[in-house]
Amino acid sequence: MEVSAEGLRVKTYADLQFLTPFFILLYVFQMYNGYILWCVAPSHPPDMRWEVFLCSFLFFAISLGNLCTLIHVVILKHQLHKLVANNGVLRRNFSRTLLDSLAKDPHKSL
């Protein structure tokens, strides 16, 4: 029985397309929480104010990092999916070769 990775690649791409809007909503909600904490911080006593500002900053930083990572993964998956669709066949070690070439030159046209 021969195992092929082509079906798995297509399925993960479809799952990513389904989950991406939910991830974006979650990250926007994280940014909203950071904004609300930033607005609420001045109403706290001065000795506790820095903690609220720190939590606000952490929410902003984590949501921004998550959003940048999601965008990067979606771009890479889209390029891989487009290349596989054009070639029709996913050969052994093909995705590793593609990811290595993209790591060297991310703006390379496929």
Summary of the structure (lengths in Angstrom):
residues: 110
radius of gyration: 20.4
end to end distance: 32.1
largest distance: 68.1
contacts: 254
relative contact order: 0.13
helix: 83%
strand: 0%
